């Protein structure tokens, strides 16, 4: 099984996690 990594590089926070999960694994200020 292969999982896709999702990165959301926003103006206030950056979020990273795996596709299909309910919440990101990491959230940090950008």
C-alpha positions in Angstrom: 0.0 0.0 0.0 1.3 3.4 -1.0 0.2 6.6 0.9 0.4 10.1 -0.5 1.9 12.9 1.5 -0.1 16.1 1.6 1.5 19.5 2.3 -0.6 22.6 2.8 1.7 25.7 2.8 -0.5 28.5 4.0 0.3 32.1 4.8 -0.1 31.5 8.6 0.5 27.8 9.1 2.0 24.8 7.3 0.4 21.4 7.6 1.7 18.0 6.7 0.1 14.6 6.8 -1.0 11.6 4.8 -3.9 11.5 2.4 -7.1 10.0 3.7 -6.5 10.9 7.4 -8.9 13.1 9.3 -6.2 15.6 10.6 -2.7 16.6 9.7 0.2 14.9 11.5 2.1 18.2 11.9 1.0 21.9 12.1 3.6 24.6 12.5 3.7 28.4 11.9 5.0 29.5 8.5 
